[in-house]
Amino acid sequence: MKRSYLLFAVLLMMGMLHSIGLAVMVQGRVYIDTNRNGRSDADEPGVAGVSVSDGLSVVSTDAAGTYCLQSSDLSLPVWICVPRDHTASKGFWRLAEGKGVENFGLLPYPQSDAFTFVQITDSHIGRGDLMKLLGTHLAELPEPFAFAINTGDLVGGVDVVMPEKAQLQYDRYLDALTAFKLPFFQLPGNHEHVSINKKEADKAHPFYGKGLYRKIFGPTHYSWDWAGVHLLALDGTSLPYQEKLGEEQLKWLADDLRLQPMDKPLILFCHQSLPQLRDAAALQEVLKGRTVLAGFCGHLHTTFTTKLGSIPVYHTGALSGAWWSGPNIDGTPQGFRLIQVKDGVLKTAYTGREGDHPISIVSPRAVEIQSGEMSVEVVIVDFGEKVEVKAEYEGLSFGLSQVSREKLWSTWKGTVDTRKAFDGARVLKVTARHGENTSDFAIRYLACNDRAEPYTAENSATVKLQTHGVHGAGEILLNGKLLGVIPAGTTGDQTHAFEVNRERLMKLNRLTLRAVSKSKDTLSVGPVLLEYKGKRLIDLRYPSFARHRIVGSDPTRAEKELYYGLP
């Protein structure tokens, strides 16, 4: 018996229990830290009904605030679902690492049933200074936000660096967080998992995969309560990389929800698009019968709304925009989302990160070609103040009228005739003025109304594109005339270059990728660039790395038109 106990103790110290499938008991209590010393003292009352979890199992504290949790993985953090009107006195999670006893203190933190919070996403922390400015800016705005959450891709990308270099990116992110004076939550994106895209990485390194994230931020999925709402942070990355929650997380979610009343409203957060997860149907089944106010995602660097069954899912543009080099792919600004909850109703708006009255042009999106009359919708975060709004399209003013009013923002609409400008990239600018304070935002759109601008090119150009295993032949046309051919059966990744005489160039050039065959043969192409006078030009509707898939048997995808404006 003594030898068995000794073996168990040795394995516990070596952290080997998980590898041989044994479980260890983690126990402790959740208490009110009345003297704020971060320790559980005998005279401090326990808190009943608090969920405690390691992300696999879920238990609830008893009348004395005590719990016993069997954990089968010593690398997983143990955490509590912080109840409403409280905050954790010394963090809501611990790396148990076989210590056996973990206590969690709570402090009173009153919360209004009506509250507003901020979602940021895809900070890709290459610009810690700009993220700090956002933290300072939020504190200066005339609204006491309840909390902020970053829904993943916090760092630039530790997935492509060796484990020993990953900490530097997290240190930069942690430094930026010091500017935020409100409660702050985060969850991992696809770029948080150390070295998963480095073939030569040491997979046994404690930082590899999700190891470093757990060391710094604790659980990769968890829950907490705010006012009368149950909030769920989900991890949409399964390793090796797949966009799914996985069976273990879905089981945890079901167990977590069993401890919550059926009529308690839920809000979901996930980096990846919830409807696009491989196990989205299984997620819907777990949520069946629940009141889910909304889901909030990032990942795509665009702003739009879709649904998971009947649940509205808001996809939020990146704080980093095009990785801190410009707006998001769809033209929306580097920014954040405001979410207000009141009387069981959720309302939300995306806005830019700058200005006393931040602006976002909701529609049209920059990925859409414009012709004829263009309908415009704008959101202005005016905090209920009366603002003067002006709009210009290529320097011509047009009217916007307020169509709705929320507590923090107003929505404005109008129309403009794009035919008054030449074809090409054209600018829509909106300005909001309140007293001496002015905020503005502009989007470039591709206008095509068969109104070509007189133009003579100064140099020849080169069309460069990369193919990725071509099954059927493809044609490349420039301004309606054949430029070149990609042979059928082209294998692997190959770069093709086609020279263009300056006489063939226009101010706005239409490049057509066309499948020759009407079969199911495919043509996978991208990136596609036009090089002119030392500049690499792209179609402004797509990121520079975009790929395009042409399918001959599909009439809607048999060809793709791209547009390149010369300077």
C-alpha positions as CSV (number, residue, x, y, z in Angstrom):
1,M,0.0,0.0,0.0
2,K,2.8,2.4,0.9
3,R,4.6,1.6,-2.4
4,S,1.4,2.4,-4.4
5,Y,1.0,5.7,-2.6
6,L,4.6,6.6,-3.2
7,L,4.3,5.8,-6.9
8,F,1.2,8.0,-7.1
9,A,3.0,10.9,-5.4
10,V,6.0,10.6,-7.7
11,L,3.8,10.6,-10.8
12,L,1.9,13.6,-9.4
13,M,5.2,15.6,-8.9
14,M,6.3,14.7,-12.4
15,G,3.0,15.8,-14.0
16,M,2.5,12.4,-15.6
17,L,-1.0,11.6,-14.4
18,H,-2.7,12.9,-17.5
19,S,-0.6,10.7,-19.8
20,I,-1.6,7.5,-18.0
21,G,-5.3,8.5,-17.7
22,L,-5.4,9.0,-13.9
23,A,-7.4,11.8,-12.2
24,V,-6.4,14.1,-9.3
25,M,-8.7,15.9,-6.9
26,V,-8.6,19.7,-6.8
27,Q,-10.6,21.1,-4.0
28,G,-11.1,24.4,-2.2
29,R,-13.7,27.1,-1.5
30,V,-15.1,30.2,-3.1
31,Y,-15.4,33.0,-0.5
32,I,-16.0,36.7,0.0
33,D,-12.6,38.2,0.5
34,T,-13.9,40.7,3.1
35,N,-10.4,41.8,4.2
36,R,-9.1,41.9,0.6
37,N,-5.9,40.0,1.4
38,G,-6.4,37.3,-1.3
39,R,-6.5,34.5,1.2
40,S,-9.3,32.4,2.5
41,D,-9.7,33.2,6.2
42,A,-11.9,31.2,8.6
43,D,-14.3,34.1,9.3
44,E,-14.9,34.9,5.6
45,P,-18.2,33.5,4.3
46,G,-18.3,31.0,1.4
47,V,-20.4,31.5,-1.7
48,A,-22.8,28.8,-2.8
49,G,-23.7,27.9,-6.4
50,V,-20.6,29.0,-8.1
51,S,-19.4,26.9,-11.1
52,V,-15.9,25.6,-10.9
53,S,-14.2,24.0,-13.9
54,D,-11.0,22.9,-15.6
55,G,-12.6,23.2,-19.0
56,L,-13.5,19.5,-19.0
57,S,-15.6,18.9,-15.9
58,V,-17.9,21.3,-14.1
59,V,-19.0,21.3,-10.4
60,S,-20.8,23.7,-8.2
61,T,-19.9,25.0,-4.8
62,D,-22.0,23.8,-1.8
63,A,-23.7,25.9,0.9
64,A,-20.2,26.5,2.5
65,G,-18.7,27.6,-0.8
66,T,-16.6,24.4,-1.0
67,Y,-16.0,22.2,-4.1
68,C,-14.2,19.0,-5.2
69,L,-13.2,18.7,-8.8
70,Q,-11.6,15.7,-10.4
71,S,-9.2,16.8,-13.1
72,S,-7.6,14.4,-15.6
73,D,-5.2,17.0,-17.1
74,L,-2.8,18.8,-14.8
75,S,-1.9,21.3,-17.6
76,L,-5.4,22.7,-17.6
77,P,-6.2,25.8,-15.5
78,V,-8.9,25.6,-12.9
79,W,-11.3,28.5,-12.9
80,I,-14.6,29.8,-11.5
81,C,-17.6,31.3,-13.3
82,V,-17.6,34.7,-11.6
83,P,-21.2,35.4,-10.5
84,R,-23.1,38.6,-11.1
85,D,-22.2,41.7,-8.9
86,H,-18.8,40.2,-8.1
87,T,-15.2,40.3,-9.3
88,A,-12.4,38.0,-8.5
89,S,-10.0,39.3,-5.8
90,K,-6.9,37.5,-7.1
91,G,-7.8,36.3,-10.6
92,F,-10.6,33.9,-11.6
93,W,-8.2,31.0,-12.6
94,R,-5.2,29.1,-11.3
95,L,-2.8,26.7,-12.8
96,A,-3.4,23.9,-10.3
97,E,-0.4,21.7,-11.4
98,G,-1.2,19.0,-8.9
99,K,-1.2,21.3,-5.8
100,G,-4.6,19.9,-4.8
101,V,-6.1,23.0,-3.1
102,E,-7.2,26.2,-4.9
103,N,-9.3,28.9,-3.2
104,F,-11.0,31.7,-5.1
105,G,-11.9,35.0,-3.4
106,L,-14.7,37.3,-4.6
107,L,-15.2,41.1,-4.1
108,P,-18.5,43.0,-4.4
109,Y,-18.8,44.6,-7.9
110,P,-22.4,46.0,-8.4
111,Q,-23.7,45.7,-12.0
112,S,-26.6,47.4,-13.6
113,D,-29.2,45.2,-15.5
114,A,-28.7,47.7,-18.4
115,F,-25.1,47.8,-19.5
116,T,-22.9,48.5,-22.5
117,F,-19.6,46.7,-23.3
118,V,-17.0,46.8,-26.0
119,Q,-15.8,44.1,-28.4
120,I,-12.4,44.4,-30.1
121,T,-10.9,41.7,-32.2
122,D,-7.9,40.8,-34.3
123,S,-5.6,43.3,-32.5
124,H,-2.5,41.5,-34.1
125,I,-0.4,43.6,-31.7
126,G,2.1,45.0,-34.1
127,R,1.1,48.5,-33.0
128,G,1.0,48.4,-29.2
129,D,1.0,52.2,-29.1
130,L,-2.3,52.4,-31.1
131,M,-4.0,49.8,-28.9
132,K,-2.9,51.9,-25.9
133,L,-4.5,54.9,-27.5
134,L,-7.8,53.0,-27.8
135,G,-7.7,52.1,-24.1
136,T,-7.1,55.8,-23.2
137,H,-9.8,56.8,-25.7
138,L,-12.4,54.5,-24.2
139,A,-11.8,55.9,-20.8
140,E,-12.3,59.4,-22.1
141,L,-15.6,58.7,-23.8
142,P,-18.8,59.8,-21.9
143,E,-20.0,56.3,-21.2
144,P,-19.0,54.0,-18.3
145,F,-18.5,50.8,-20.3
146,A,-19.0,47.6,-18.2
147,F,-16.1,45.7,-19.7
148,A,-14.2,45.0,-22.9
149,I,-13.4,41.7,-24.6
150,N,-10.9,40.8,-27.3
151,T,-12.1,37.9,-29.4
152,G,-8.8,36.6,-30.6
153,D,-5.7,37.1,-32.7
154,L,-4.4,39.1,-29.8
155,V,-0.8,38.9,-31.1
156,G,0.9,39.3,-34.4
157,G,1.2,35.5,-34.9
158,V,3.1,33.2,-32.6
159,D,1.9,30.3,-34.8
160,V,4.9,30.9,-37.1
161,V,7.7,31.5,-34.5
162,M,9.7,29.1,-32.4
163,P,8.5,28.7,-28.8
164,E,11.4,30.6,-27.2
165,K,10.5,33.7,-29.2
166,A,6.7,33.7,-28.6
167,Q,6.8,35.4,-25.2
168,L,8.0,38.6,-26.8
169,Q,4.7,39.1,-28.7
170,Y,2.6,38.4,-25.6
171,D,4.7,40.8,-23.6
172,R,3.9,43.5,-26.1
173,Y,0.2,42.7,-25.9
174,L,0.2,42.7,-22.0
175,D,2.0,46.1,-22.1
176,A,-0.8,47.5,-24.3
177,L,-3.5,46.2,-21.9
178,T,-2.2,48.5,-19.1
179,A,-4.0,51.4,-20.8
180,F,-7.4,49.8,-20.3
181,K,-9.0,50.8,-17.1
182,L,-12.1,48.6,-17.3
183,P,-12.5,44.8,-16.8
184,F,-10.9,43.1,-19.8
185,F,-11.5,39.6,-21.1
186,Q,-9.9,37.7,-24.0
187,L,-10.0,34.4,-25.9
188,P,-7.6,32.8,-28.4
189,G,-7.7,33.1,-32.1
190,N,-5.9,31.0,-34.7
191,H,-2.7,33.0,-34.3
192,E,-2.3,32.4,-30.5
193,H,-1.1,28.8,-30.8
194,V,2.7,28.7,-30.6
195,S,4.6,27.1,-33.5
196,I,1.8,25.1,-34.9
197,N,2.8,26.3,-38.4
198,K,6.6,25.6,-37.8
199,K,7.4,22.0,-38.9
200,E,10.7,22.0,-37.0
201,A,9.2,23.2,-33.7
202,D,9.6,21.1,-30.5
203,K,6.1,19.9,-29.8
204,A,7.2,18.9,-26.3
205,H,8.0,22.5,-25.4
206,P,5.7,23.7,-22.6
207,F,4.8,26.8,-24.8
208,Y,3.9,24.7,-27.9
209,G,0.3,24.9,-29.1
210,K,-2.0,26.3,-26.4
211,G,0.6,26.0,-23.6
212,L,1.8,29.7,-23.5
213,Y,-1.7,31.1,-23.8
214,R,-2.8,29.0,-20.8
215,K,0.2,30.1,-18.8
216,I,-0.6,33.8,-19.4
217,F,-4.4,33.9,-19.7
218,G,-5.6,30.6,-18.2
219,P,-8.6,28.9,-19.8
220,T,-9.0,28.9,-23.6
221,H,-12.8,28.6,-23.0
222,Y,-14.8,29.7,-20.0
223,S,-17.9,31.5,-18.7
224,W,-18.8,34.3,-16.5
225,D,-21.9,36.2,-15.4
226,W,-22.6,39.9,-15.9
227,A,-25.8,41.3,-14.5
228,G,-28.5,38.8,-15.5
229,V,-26.6,37.4,-18.6
230,H,-24.4,34.3,-18.8
231,L,-21.4,34.9,-21.1
232,L,-19.5,32.2,-22.9
233,A,-16.0,32.5,-24.4
234,L,-15.4,29.7,-26.8
235,D,-12.2,28.4,-28.5
236,G,-12.8,27.8,-32.2
237,T,-9.4,26.3,-32.8
238,S,-8.8,22.5,-32.6
239,L,-5.2,21.3,-33.1
240,P,-4.0,20.2,-35.7
241,Y,-5.7,23.3,-37.0
242,Q,-9.4,22.9,-37.7
243,E,-12.1,25.5,-37.1
244,K,-14.2,23.6,-34.6
245,L,-15.0,23.4,-30.9
246,G,-14.4,19.7,-30.5
247,E,-16.2,17.1,-28.5
248,E,-14.6,17.9,-25.1
249,Q,-15.5,21.6,-25.3
250,L,-19.0,20.8,-26.4
251,K,-19.4,18.5,-23.5
252,W,-18.1,21.2,-21.2
253,L,-20.5,23.7,-22.6
254,A,-23.5,21.3,-22.0
255,D,-22.3,20.7,-18.5
256,D,-21.8,24.5,-17.9
257,L,-25.3,25.3,-19.1
258,R,-27.0,22.6,-17.0
259,L,-26.1,24.7,-14.0
260,Q,-27.8,27.8,-15.5
261,P,-31.5,28.4,-15.6
262,M,-33.1,27.7,-19.0
263,D,-34.5,31.2,-19.2
264,K,-31.2,32.9,-18.5
265,P,-30.0,34.9,-21.5
266,L,-26.7,33.9,-23.1
267,I,-24.1,35.8,-25.2
268,L,-21.5,33.8,-27.1
269,F,-18.0,34.9,-28.1
270,C,-15.7,33.0,-30.5
271,H,-12.8,34.1,-32.8
272,Q,-13.9,32.1,-35.8
273,S,-17.3,32.5,-37.4
274,L,-19.7,30.4,-35.4
275,P,-21.9,29.3,-38.4
276,Q,-18.7,28.2,-40.3
277,L,-17.4,25.9,-37.5
278,R,-17.2,22.3,-38.5
279,D,-19.4,21.3,-35.5
280,A,-21.8,24.3,-35.8
281,A,-24.8,21.9,-35.9
282,A,-23.6,20.2,-32.7
283,L,-23.3,23.7,-31.1
284,Q,-26.9,24.5,-32.1
285,E,-28.0,21.2,-30.5
286,V,-26.4,22.1,-27.2
287,L,-28.0,25.6,-27.3
288,K,-31.4,24.2,-28.1
289,G,-34.2,25.8,-26.0
290,R,-31.9,28.5,-24.7
291,T,-32.3,32.3,-25.1
292,V,-29.2,33.4,-27.0
293,L,-29.1,37.1,-27.5
294,A,-26.2,37.0,-30.0
295,G,-22.8,35.7,-31.0
296,F,-19.8,37.8,-31.6
297,C,-16.8,36.8,-33.8
298,G,-13.8,38.2,-35.6
299,H,-11.2,36.4,-37.8
300,L,-12.4,37.7,-41.2
301,H,-11.4,41.4,-40.9
302,T,-14.8,42.4,-42.2
303,T,-18.1,43.6,-40.6
304,F,-21.3,41.8,-41.4
305,T,-24.2,39.9,-39.7
306,T,-25.3,36.3,-40.3
307,K,-27.0,33.6,-38.2
308,L,-26.4,30.4,-36.4
309,G,-29.9,28.9,-36.8
310,S,-32.0,31.7,-35.4
311,I,-29.2,33.3,-33.4
312,P,-27.8,36.6,-34.8
313,V,-24.0,36.4,-35.2
314,Y,-22.1,39.7,-35.6
315,H,-18.8,39.5,-37.4
316,T,-16.6,42.5,-36.3
317,G,-13.9,44.3,-38.2
318,A,-10.4,44.1,-37.0
319,L,-8.9,46.7,-34.6
320,S,-5.8,46.3,-36.8
321,G,-7.7,46.7,-40.0
322,A,-5.4,45.5,-42.8
323,W,-2.7,44.6,-40.1
324,W,-2.3,48.2,-39.1
325,S,-1.7,49.4,-42.7
326,G,-5.2,50.6,-43.5
327,P,-8.9,49.8,-43.1
328,N,-10.4,46.3,-43.1
329,I,-10.9,44.3,-46.3
330,D,-14.4,45.6,-46.7
331,G,-13.4,49.2,-46.2
332,T,-14.7,49.5,-42.6
333,P,-12.2,51.4,-40.3
334,Q,-9.8,50.0,-37.8
335,G,-12.3,49.9,-34.9
336,F,-14.4,48.3,-32.3
337,R,-18.0,47.2,-31.6
338,L,-20.4,48.7,-29.0
339,I,-23.0,46.3,-27.6
340,Q,-25.8,47.5,-25.3
341,V,-28.1,45.2,-23.3
342,K,-31.3,46.5,-21.8
343,D,-34.6,44.7,-20.8
344,G,-33.4,41.5,-22.5
345,V,-32.8,43.3,-25.9
346,L,-29.4,43.5,-27.4
347,K,-28.4,46.3,-29.9
348,T,-25.0,46.8,-31.5
349,A,-23.0,49.0,-33.8
350,Y,-19.4,48.9,-35.2
351,T,-17.4,52.1,-35.3
352,G,-13.9,53.5,-36.0
353,R,-11.4,53.7,-33.2
354,E,-10.6,57.4,-33.7
355,G,-12.4,60.7,-33.0
356,D,-14.7,62.2,-30.3
357,H,-17.7,60.9,-32.4
358,P,-16.4,57.8,-34.2
359,I,-17.9,57.0,-37.6
360,S,-18.4,53.8,-39.5
361,I,-19.8,53.6,-43.0
362,V,-22.0,50.5,-42.7
363,S,-23.0,50.2,-46.4
364,P,-22.1,49.8,-49.1
365,R,-19.0,47.8,-48.4
366,A,-15.8,48.4,-50.3
367,V,-16.0,44.9,-51.7
368,E,-19.0,45.8,-53.8
369,I,-18.8,47.4,-57.3
370,Q,-20.9,50.6,-57.5
371,S,-22.9,51.8,-60.4
372,G,-25.8,54.2,-60.8
373,E,-27.3,55.4,-57.5
374,M,-25.5,54.2,-54.4
375,S,-27.4,53.9,-51.1
376,V,-25.3,54.9,-48.1
377,E,-25.8,54.0,-44.4
378,V,-23.6,55.5,-41.7
379,V,-23.4,55.0,-37.9
380,I,-22.1,57.9,-35.8
381,V,-21.3,57.3,-32.1
382,D,-22.6,60.6,-30.9
383,F,-23.5,59.7,-27.3
384,G,-26.9,61.3,-27.7
385,E,-25.5,64.7,-28.7
386,K,-26.8,66.6,-31.7
387,V,-24.1,66.5,-34.4
388,E,-23.8,68.1,-37.8
389,V,-23.2,65.5,-40.5
390,K,-21.8,66.1,-44.0
391,A,-21.1,63.6,-46.8
392,E,-19.0,64.0,-50.0
393,Y,-18.6,61.7,-52.9
394,E,-15.6,62.7,-55.1
395,G,-15.8,66.2,-53.6
396,L,-19.6,66.5,-54.4
397,S,-21.8,67.0,-51.3
398,F,-24.9,65.0,-50.8
399,G,-27.4,64.8,-47.9
400,L,-27.7,62.2,-45.1
401,S,-30.8,62.1,-42.9
402,Q,-31.0,60.6,-39.4
403,V,-33.2,57.5,-39.5
404,S,-32.8,56.0,-36.0
405,R,-31.5,56.9,-32.5
406,E,-30.0,54.6,-29.9
407,K,-28.6,55.7,-26.5
408,L,-25.0,55.9,-27.8
409,W,-25.3,56.2,-31.6
410,S,-27.4,57.4,-34.5
411,T,-27.9,55.9,-38.0
412,W,-28.0,58.1,-41.1
413,K,-28.9,57.3,-44.7
414,G,-28.8,58.9,-48.1
415,T,-28.1,58.3,-51.8
416,V,-25.5,59.5,-54.3
417,D,-25.2,59.2,-58.1
418,T,-21.9,57.5,-58.9
419,R,-22.3,58.3,-62.6
420,K,-21.1,61.8,-62.0
421,A,-17.6,60.5,-61.5
422,F,-15.2,58.6,-63.8
423,D,-14.8,54.8,-63.4
424,G,-12.2,53.7,-60.9
425,A,-11.5,54.0,-57.2
426,R,-13.7,56.9,-55.9
427,V,-13.9,58.3,-52.3
428,L,-16.9,58.7,-50.0
429,K,-16.2,60.8,-47.0
430,V,-18.4,61.5,-44.0
431,T,-17.8,64.2,-41.4
432,A,-19.5,64.7,-38.0
433,R,-19.1,68.0,-36.1
434,H,-20.1,68.8,-32.6
435,G,-19.0,72.3,-31.4
436,E,-15.2,72.5,-32.0
437,N,-14.8,68.7,-32.3
438,T,-14.7,67.1,-35.8
439,S,-14.5,63.4,-36.7
440,D,-14.4,62.0,-40.2
441,F,-14.0,58.7,-42.1
442,A,-13.6,57.9,-45.8
443,I,-14.0,54.7,-47.9
444,R,-12.8,54.1,-51.5
445,Y,-15.2,52.3,-53.8
446,L,-14.8,50.8,-57.2
447,A,-17.3,52.6,-59.5
448,C,-18.0,51.1,-63.0
449,N,-20.5,53.0,-65.2
450,D,-18.7,52.8,-68.6
451,R,-17.4,56.3,-68.1
452,A,-13.7,55.9,-68.8
453,E,-11.3,58.7,-67.9
454,P,-9.0,59.9,-70.7
455,Y,-5.6,58.5,-69.9
456,T,-2.2,57.7,-71.5
457,A,0.1,55.3,-69.7
458,E,3.7,56.4,-69.3
459,N,5.2,52.9,-69.1
460,S,4.4,49.2,-69.9
461,A,3.2,47.0,-67.1
462,T,3.4,43.3,-66.0
463,V,0.6,41.1,-64.8
464,K,1.9,38.6,-62.3
465,L,-0.2,35.7,-60.9
466,Q,0.4,32.5,-59.0
467,T,-1.4,29.3,-59.9
468,H,-1.9,26.4,-57.5
469,G,-2.4,23.1,-59.3
470,V,-4.4,23.9,-62.4
471,H,-6.7,21.1,-63.8
472,G,-8.1,22.8,-66.8
473,A,-6.7,25.5,-69.1
474,G,-7.4,29.1,-68.3
475,E,-7.4,32.4,-70.2
476,I,-6.2,35.8,-69.0
477,L,-7.9,38.8,-70.7
478,L,-7.0,42.4,-70.3
479,N,-9.8,44.9,-71.1
480,G,-11.6,42.3,-73.0
481,K,-8.7,41.1,-75.2
482,L,-6.6,37.9,-74.7
483,L,-3.4,38.5,-72.8
484,G,-2.2,34.9,-72.2
485,V,-3.1,31.3,-71.4
486,I,-2.4,29.0,-68.4
487,P,-1.9,25.5,-69.8
488,A,-4.0,22.6,-68.5
489,G,-2.3,20.3,-66.1
490,T,0.0,23.0,-64.6
491,T,1.2,21.5,-61.4
492,G,2.2,22.8,-58.0
493,D,2.6,26.5,-57.2
494,Q,3.9,28.4,-60.3
495,T,4.3,32.2,-61.0
496,H,3.3,33.5,-64.4
497,A,4.1,36.9,-65.9
498,F,2.4,38.6,-68.8
499,E,3.9,41.8,-70.3
500,V,1.4,44.6,-71.2
501,N,2.4,47.3,-73.7
502,R,1.5,50.8,-72.5
503,E,-0.9,51.3,-75.5
504,R,-3.1,48.6,-74.0
505,L,-3.4,50.2,-70.6
506,M,-6.2,52.4,-69.4
507,K,-6.8,54.3,-66.2
508,L,-9.0,51.5,-64.9
509,N,-8.0,48.0,-66.3
510,R,-10.3,45.0,-66.2
511,L,-8.5,41.7,-65.9
512,T,-10.6,38.6,-66.6
513,L,-9.7,35.1,-65.3
514,R,-11.7,32.5,-67.4
515,A,-11.9,28.7,-67.4
516,V,-11.6,27.4,-71.0
517,S,-13.3,24.1,-70.3
518,K,-17.0,23.7,-69.4
519,S,-16.2,20.7,-67.2
520,K,-15.6,20.6,-63.4
521,D,-12.0,21.5,-64.0
522,T,-10.8,24.2,-61.7
523,L,-8.4,27.1,-61.9
524,S,-6.9,28.3,-58.6
525,V,-5.1,31.6,-58.9
526,G,-3.7,34.2,-56.5
527,P,-2.3,36.5,-55.6
528,V,-2.9,38.5,-58.9
529,L,-0.9,41.7,-59.2
530,L,-0.4,44.4,-61.8
531,E,3.1,45.9,-61.6
532,Y,3.5,49.4,-63.0
533,K,6.3,51.9,-62.5
534,G,7.7,49.9,-59.6
535,K,4.4,49.6,-57.8
536,R,2.5,46.4,-57.1
537,L,-1.2,47.2,-57.7
538,I,-4.1,45.1,-56.4
539,D,-7.9,45.1,-56.8
540,L,-9.0,47.2,-53.9
541,R,-11.9,44.8,-53.1
542,Y,-9.5,42.1,-52.1
543,P,-6.5,41.7,-49.8
544,S,-3.1,41.4,-51.6
545,F,-2.9,37.7,-50.8
546,A,-6.4,36.7,-52.1
547,R,-6.9,33.5,-54.1
548,H,-9.6,33.1,-56.7
549,R,-11.2,29.8,-57.7
550,I,-12.6,29.4,-61.2
551,V,-14.8,26.4,-62.0
552,G,-15.7,25.9,-65.6
553,S,-19.0,23.9,-64.9
554,D,-20.4,26.6,-62.7
555,P,-21.8,29.6,-64.7
556,T,-21.5,31.9,-61.7
557,R,-17.8,31.0,-61.2
558,A,-16.6,30.3,-64.7
559,E,-14.8,33.6,-64.8
560,K,-13.6,36.3,-62.4
561,E,-13.1,40.0,-63.1
562,L,-10.5,42.0,-61.3
563,Y,-9.9,45.8,-61.6
564,Y,-6.6,47.7,-61.4
565,G,-6.4,51.5,-61.3
566,L,-3.2,53.1,-62.5
567,P,-1.8,56.1,-60.6
